[in-house]
Amino acid sequence: MSTSLTDDVTADVRVPASARAQRLRSGIVLATLLTCQMMIVLDITVMNVALPRIQTDLHFSSTGLSWVMNSYSLVFGGLLLLGGRAGDLFGRRNLFIAGAALFTVASLAGGLAQSAGWLLAARVVQGIGGAMAAPNTLALLTTTFPEPKARMRVLALFSGMSSAGFAIGLIVGGLLTEWLGWRSVMFINVPFGLVVVVLAILNLSAAQREPAHLDLPGALTATSGVAALVYGFISAASDGWGSATTDIALAAGVGLLVAFLVIESRASQPLLPLRLFTDRNRATAYANMFLVPMAGMSMFFFLTQFLQNVLGLSALATGFAFLPTALLMFTMIRLIPRLLTRFGPRPVTVTGAASMVAGLVLLTRLTPDSGYFPLLFIAMVLMGCGIGLSVSPLSVIIMSNVEPHEAGAAGGALQTLQQTGAALGLAVMVTIFGTAARGAGGSAQHALVSGMTTAFAAGAGIAALTLAVALSFRALSSD
């Protein structure tokens, strides 16, 4: 990250001192924003490997343990739209700093937790802080780097860091849990968060605010609607699609979001300007920002179980098993700006979607006797390449031509769709997995793997849908 940053920001040391200072400051801003984003994304997956030890230490029930993850996802996903638009209206710098500080303090509190309720409360506050910081991270990148080529580079870097963070979180979680205990998974955010807050205070410029008011009816319906949907997906994953809780939550979520769209179409200063979806490429990118995580979550979730429960790997070895996926995603970070400039979004995203389909189809060939090489290794390479090529261009496409005063709203919508897609994908895949596993018969391992391969087949179908959507992209404008 630092090498490319130096190339972009300080390429010519013979420029005037003031220009060098400005480039150095831009580099610090970029590093600060990307560090915060990586910290927030890592927190979504870094807890997974630590869950068994958390359950033992804090005496969680089997059903209650899932809320270590769900409490964060529910609050984070529900407040993203509000956090993005609030930054547009009240100052992105202020919202970003406050969100990063709140996330850091909550991480410290979570690491010190002495009871299940204490940890869950800390996770809720983490979700609030993340929802304040994350969409404004993207908006600040967009407005700090207005030059088209520089903006494309930093947005591709942002998107690549975000997608790779899911795989890196498993590796980091395995390392910390194995060596330092589960509390270190929370404590690791504290030094990084403090650095982010200090550097943001010193280097982020306060953008000029425009007279405006917050769309409160839109904020209420959007936040409640997204939270209800995410809760419905969580309930579906644990209780099934036919449960009353699932049905009521999903129906409420859909109804509230329909009301939200009606309100936004009439509001003078909407929480989510619907004109963001009138651009064909942006609307297509938003669709795939929902679908790609929906397809990809099955790999991370089920392969973690396969590696530990079938192959018998430790938490640490399981994390490192995802290294090929993470490395390929980071490789795509460097390639995406050049690929987009040369080929445009359609060939890049089509190639990525096709690679995802191939990786998930290959995973349907898993058996209880499958080893890591060659099948799993090749599938992880294909998925790393596919997710990197599929996701990294989307932030560039969505944010490249957004008006500065709507950058927060655009970023909030992007991350809301990504979070909701991941939650829905996991709920769908877990339900498919459970149904297939119960009907498989045979040994416990055979039933487990049979359920997984059926879920991977469903994931491949969703990935094929991302391929169809990617075929509708138009060439990027020359600017």
C-alpha positions in Angstrom: 0.0 0.0 0.0 2.7 2.5 1.0 4.8 1.9 -2.2 1.9 2.6 -4.6 0.9 5.5 -2.4 4.4 7.0 -2.7 4.4 6.5 -6.5 1.1 8.3 -6.8 1.7 11.1 -4.3 5.4 11.9 -4.4 6.5 10.8 -7.9 8.6 13.9 -8.6 10.8 15.0 -5.8 11.8 18.1 -7.7 8.5 19.8 -7.4 8.2 22.8 -5.1 8.2 22.2 -1.3 4.6 23.2 -0.9 3.5 20.7 -3.6 5.6 18.0 -1.9 4.0 18.8 1.4 0.5 18.6 -0.1 1.3 15.3 -1.7 2.6 14.0 1.6 -0.5 15.1 3.4 -2.7 13.4 0.7 -0.7 10.2 1.3 -1.3 10.4 5.0 -5.0 11.0 4.5 -5.2 8.0 2.2 -3.4 5.7 4.6 -5.6 7.0 7.5 -8.8 6.3 5.6 -7.8 2.9 4.3 -6.6 1.8 7.8 -10.0 2.7 9.2 -11.8 0.8 6.5 -9.6 -2.3 6.9 -10.2 -2.1 10.7 -14.0 -2.0 10.3 -14.1 -4.8 7.6 -11.7 -7.1 9.5 -14.1 -6.9 12.5 -16.8 -8.6 10.5 -14.8 -11.8 10.1 -11.9 -11.6 12.7 -14.3 -12.7 15.5 -15.3 -16.0 13.7 -12.3 -18.0 14.7 -12.5 -16.8 18.3 -16.1 -17.7 18.9 -15.5 -21.1 20.5 -13.2 -19.6 23.2 -15.6 -16.6 23.7 -18.4 -19.1 24.4 -16.3 -20.9 27.0 -15.0 -17.8 28.8 -18.2 -15.8 28.9 -20.7 -18.7 29.1 -22.7 -18.0 26.0 -25.4 -20.4 25.0 -25.2 -22.0 21.6 -27.9 -19.8 20.2 -26.7 -16.7 22.0 -23.2 -17.0 20.6 -24.4 -16.1 17.1 -25.3 -12.6 18.4 -21.6 -11.8 18.9 -21.6 -11.5 15.1 -25.2 -10.6 14.5 -25.4 -7.6 17.0 -22.7 -5.9 15.1 -24.1 -6.7 11.6 -27.6 -5.6 12.5 -26.6 -2.2 13.8 -23.9 -1.6 11.3 -26.1 -2.5 8.3 -29.1 -0.6 9.6 -27.3 2.7 10.2 -25.0 2.9 7.1 -27.4 5.0 5.0 -28.0 7.4 7.8 -24.3 7.7 8.6 -23.5 8.5 5.0 -26.1 11.2 4.6 -25.4 12.7 8.0 -21.8 13.1 6.9 -23.0 15.0 3.8 -25.1 17.4 5.9 -23.1 17.8 9.1 -19.5 17.3 8.0 -17.8 14.1 6.9 -14.7 14.8 8.9 -16.6 15.2 12.1 -18.7 12.0 11.5 -15.6 10.0 10.5 -13.5 11.1 13.6 -16.4 10.5 16.0 -17.2 7.1 14.4 -13.6 5.9 14.5 -13.2 7.1 18.1 -16.5 5.3 19.2 -15.4 2.1 17.4 -12.1 2.2 19.2 -13.6 2.8 22.7 -16.1 0.0 22.1 -13.3 -2.3 21.0 -11.5 -1.6 24.3 -14.7 -2.2 26.2 -15.3 -5.5 24.4 -11.8 -6.8 25.1 -12.4 -6.1 28.8 -15.9 -7.8 28.8 -16.7 -9.9 31.9 -20.1 -11.2 30.7 -22.0 -12.0 27.6 -24.2 -8.9 27.9 -21.2 -6.7 28.3 -19.6 -8.0 25.1 -22.9 -7.7 23.1 -23.3 -4.1 24.2 -19.8 -3.3 23.1 -20.5 -5.0 19.7 -23.6 -2.8 19.3 -21.6 0.3 20.0 -18.9 -0.9 17.5 -21.7 -1.2 14.9 -22.8 2.4 15.5 -19.2 3.7 15.2 -18.6 1.7 12.1 -21.8 3.0 10.5 -20.6 6.6 11.2 -17.1 6.1 9.9 -17.4 3.6 6.9 -19.6 5.6 4.4 -17.7 8.8 5.2 -14.4 7.0 4.6 -15.5 6.4 1.0 -16.9 10.0 0.6 -13.7 11.5 1.9 -11.6 9.5 -0.5 -13.8 10.7 -3.4 -13.6 14.4 -2.4 -9.9 14.3 -1.4 -8.8 12.9 -4.7 -10.9 14.7 -7.4 -8.5 14.1 -10.3 -10.1 11.2 -12.3 -7.0 8.9 -12.5 -6.0 9.4 -8.9 -9.6 8.8 -7.8 -9.8 5.6 -9.8 -6.6 4.3 -8.1 -7.7 5.1 -4.6 -11.2 3.8 -5.1 -9.9 0.5 -6.5 -7.5 0.3 -3.5 -10.4 1.0 -1.1 -12.6 -1.7 -2.7 -9.8 -4.2 -2.9 -8.9 -3.6 0.7 -12.5 -4.1 1.7 -13.0 -7.4 -0.1 -9.6 -8.8 0.9 -10.4 -7.8 4.5 -12.8 -10.7 4.8 -10.1 -13.3 4.1 -7.4 -11.4 6.1 -9.8 -11.3 9.0 -9.8 -15.1 9.2 -6.0 -15.2 9.1 -5.6 -12.4 11.8 -8.3 -14.0 13.9 -6.5 -17.3 13.9 -3.1 -15.8 14.7 -4.4 -13.7 17.6 -6.7 -16.3 19.1 -4.0 -19.0 19.0 -1.2 -16.8 20.4 -2.8 -14.2 22.6 -6.4 -15.3 23.3 -9.7 -14.1 22.1 -9.6 -10.7 23.9 -6.7 -9.6 21.6 -9.1 -9.8 18.7 -10.9 -6.8 20.2 -7.8 -5.1 21.6 -6.0 -5.0 18.3 -8.4 -2.3 17.1 -7.3 0.1 19.9 -3.8 1.2 18.7 -4.9 1.4 15.1 -8.0 3.3 16.0 -6.0 5.8 18.1 -3.6 6.4 15.2 -6.6 6.9 12.8 -8.3 9.4 15.1 -5.1 11.4 15.7 -4.0 11.5 12.1 -7.6 12.4 11.0 -7.7 15.3 13.4 -4.3 16.6 12.2 -4.8 16.1 8.4 -8.4 15.9 7.3 -9.8 19.2 6.1 -13.3 20.2 7.1 -15.5 20.4 4.0 -17.7 23.4 3.6 -21.3 22.6 4.7 -24.4 23.6 2.8 -27.6 24.6 4.4 -29.7 21.5 4.6 -31.9 19.4 6.9 -31.8 15.7 7.6 -34.6 13.7 6.0 -36.0 12.3 9.3 -38.9 10.2 7.8 -36.5 8.7 5.3 -33.9 8.1 8.0 -36.5 6.3 10.2 -37.9 4.1 7.5 -34.5 3.3 5.9 -32.8 2.5 9.2 -35.8 0.4 10.5 -36.3 -1.3 7.1 -32.7 -2.3 6.6 -32.4 -3.5 10.2 -35.6 -5.5 9.9 -34.3 -7.1 6.7 -30.9 -8.0 8.2 -32.7 -9.4 11.3 -35.0 -11.4 9.1 -32.0 -12.9 7.3 -30.3 -13.7 10.6 -33.5 -15.3 11.8 -33.8 -17.3 8.6 -30.3 -18.7 9.1 -31.1 -19.9 12.6 -34.8 -20.6 12.6 -35.6 -21.3 8.9 -37.6 -19.4 6.3 -41.0 -20.6 7.6 -40.7 -19.2 11.1 -43.0 -16.5 12.2 -40.1 -14.3 13.3 -38.5 -14.5 9.9 -41.7 -13.8 8.0 -42.7 -10.8 10.2 -39.2 -9.3 10.1 -38.9 -9.7 6.3 -42.4 -8.4 5.6 -41.8 -5.4 7.9 -38.4 -4.7 6.2 -39.9 -4.8 2.7 -42.8 -2.6 3.7 -40.6 -0.1 5.4 -38.2 0.1 2.4 -41.1 0.6 0.0 -42.3 3.5 2.2 -38.7 4.8 2.2 -38.6 4.8 -1.6 -41.9 6.7 -1.7 -40.6 9.3 0.8 -37.4 9.7 -1.1 -39.2 10.3 -4.4 -41.0 13.3 -2.9 -38.4 14.7 -0.5 -36.6 17.9 -1.4 -33.4 16.8 0.3 -33.6 13.0 0.4 -31.5 10.6 2.5 -30.8 8.6 -0.7 -31.2 10.6 -3.9 -32.8 8.2 -6.3 -31.1 9.9 -9.2 -28.0 8.0 -8.2 -29.7 5.0 -9.9 -30.4 6.7 -13.2 -26.9 6.2 -14.5 -26.9 2.7 -16.1 -23.3 1.8 -15.0 -23.9 2.9 -11.4 -27.2 1.1 -11.1 -25.6 -2.1 -12.5 -22.7 -1.7 -10.1 -25.1 -1.3 -7.2 -26.8 -4.5 -8.3 -23.6 -6.5 -8.3 -22.4 -4.9 -5.0 -25.4 -6.8 -3.6 -25.0 -10.0 -5.5 -21.3 -10.7 -5.3 -21.2 -10.8 -1.4 -24.3 -12.9 -1.6 -22.5 -15.5 -3.7 -19.1 -15.2 -2.0 -20.1 -15.5 1.7 -20.8 -19.2 1.3 -17.1 -19.9 0.5 -15.8 -18.2 3.7 -18.5 -19.6 6.0 -18.6 -23.2 4.8 -14.9 -23.7 4.0 -14.0 -22.5 7.5 -16.1 -25.4 8.8 -14.7 -27.9 6.2 -11.1 -27.1 7.1 -11.6 -27.5 10.8 -14.3 -30.2 11.1 -13.4 -32.4 8.1 -9.7 -31.8 7.5 -9.0 -31.3 11.2 -7.0 -28.0 10.9 -6.4 -25.7 13.8 -7.7 -22.2 14.0 -4.3 -20.9 13.0 -3.9 -23.3 10.0 -7.5 -22.5 8.9 -6.7 -18.8 8.7 -3.6 -19.4 6.7 -5.5 -21.8 4.4 -7.3 -18.7 3.0 -4.0 -17.0 2.1 -4.3 -17.7 -1.7 -7.6 -16.0 -1.7 -6.3 -12.9 0.2 -3.1 -12.7 -2.0 -5.1 -12.8 -5.2 -7.5 -10.1 -3.9 -4.5 -7.8 -3.0 -3.0 -8.5 -6.5 -6.2 -7.3 -8.1 -5.8 -4.0 -6.1 -2.8 -3.1 -8.2 -4.2 -4.3 -11.5 -7.7 -2.9 -11.4 -6.9 0.7 -12.3 -4.9 -0.3 -15.3 -7.4 -2.9 -16.4 -10.3 -0.5 -16.1 -8.5 2.2 -18.1 -7.5 -0.3 -20.8 -10.6 -2.5 -21.1 -13.4 -0.8 -19.3 -15.7 -2.3 -16.6 -17.5 -4.9 -18.7 -14.6 -7.3 -19.6 -13.1 -6.9 -16.1 -16.2 -7.7 -14.2 -17.3 -10.4 -16.6 -14.0 -12.1 -16.1 -14.3 -11.9 -12.4 -17.8 -13.2 -12.3 -16.8 -16.1 -14.6 -13.9 -16.9 -12.3 -16.3 -16.9 -9.3 -18.6 -19.3 -11.1 -15.7 -21.6 -11.9 -14.5 -21.6 -8.3 -17.9 -22.3 -6.7 -18.6 -25.1 -9.3 -15.3 -26.6 -8.4 -16.2 -26.6 -4.7 -19.3 -28.6 -5.5 -16.9 -31.5 -6.1 -15.8 -31.6 -2.5 -16.0 -35.0 -0.7 -15.0 -36.0 2.9 -11.8 -37.4 1.4 -10.8 -34.2 -0.4 -7.5 -32.7 0.6 -6.4 -29.1 0.5 -4.4 -29.7 -2.7 -5.4 -29.5 -5.5 -9.1 -28.9 -5.4 -9.4 -26.5 -2.5 -6.3 -24.6 -3.5 -7.4 -24.1 -7.1 -10.9 -23.1 -5.9 -9.5 -20.5 -3.5 -7.3 -19.0 -6.3 -10.3 -18.8 -8.6 -12.4 -17.2 -5.9 -9.7 -14.7 -4.9 -9.3 -13.6 -8.5 -13.0 -13.6 -9.1 -14.0 -11.6 -6.1 -11.1 -9.1 -6.7 -12.1 -8.5 -10.3 -15.8 -8.5 -9.6 -15.8 -6.2 -6.5 -12.9 -3.8 -7.0 -14.3 -2.0 -10.1 -17.7 -1.4 -8.5 -16.6 1.3 -6.0 -14.8 3.1 -8.9 -17.9 2.9 -11.1 -20.3 4.0 -8.4 -18.3 6.8 -7.0 -16.4 8.1 -10.0 -19.0 10.7 -11.2 -20.9 11.4 -8.0 -21.5 15.0 -7.1 -19.4 16.0 -4.1 -22.5 16.8 -2.0 -23.9 13.3 -2.6 -20.8 11.3 -2.0 -21.8 10.2 1.5 -25.2 9.0 0.3 -23.7 7.1 -2.6 -21.1 5.5 -0.3 -23.8 4.6 2.3 -25.9 2.9 -0.3 -22.9 1.0 -1.6 -22.0 -0.4 1.8 -25.6 -1.0 2.8 -26.2 -3.2 -0.3 -22.9 -5.0 0.3 -23.8 -5.7 4.0 -27.4 -6.7 3.2 -26.3 -9.0 0.3 -23.8 -10.7 2.6 -26.4 -11.2 5.3 -29.0 -12.5 2.8 -26.5 -14.8 1.1 -25.5 -16.4 4.4 -29.1 -16.9 5.4 -30.0 -18.5 2.0 -26.9 -20.7 2.0 -27.3 -21.9 5.6 -31.0 -22.8 4.9 -30.0 -24.7 1.7 -27.2 -26.4 3.6 -29.4 -27.5 6.5 -32.1 -28.9 4.2 -29.5 -30.8 2.1 -27.6 -32.1 5.1 -30.7 -33.5 6.8 -31.7 -35.4 3.6 -28.2 -36.7 2.8 -28.1 -39.7 5.2 -24.8 -41.6 5.8 -22.1 -40.5 8.2 -22.1 -37.0 9.9 -19.2 -36.0 7.7 -20.9 -37.1 4.6 -24.1 -35.2 5.5 -22.0 -32.1 6.4 -20.1 -32.1 3.0 -23.3 -32.9 1.1 -25.0 -29.8 2.6 -21.9 -27.7 1.8 -21.7 -28.8 -1.9 -25.4 -28.1 -2.4 -24.9 -24.6 -0.9 -21.9 -24.0 -3.2 -24.1 -25.0 -6.2 -26.6 -22.3 -5.1 -23.7 -19.8 -4.8 -22.6 -20.7 -8.3 -26.1 -19.9 -9.5 -26.0 -16.5 -7.9 -22.5 -15.9 -9.3 -23.9 -16.7 -12.7 -26.4 -13.9 -12.1 -23.6 -11.5 -11.4 -22.1 -12.5 -14.7 -25.4 -11.7 -16.5 -25.5 -8.3 -14.7 -21.9 -7.5 -15.6 -22.6 -8.0 -19.3 -24.8 -4.9 -19.2 -21.9 -2.5 -18.3 -21.1 0.2 -20.8 -17.6 1.6 -21.5 -16.3 4.2 -19.0 -16.2 7.8 -20.3 -12.7 9.0 -21.3 -12.4 11.5 -18.4 
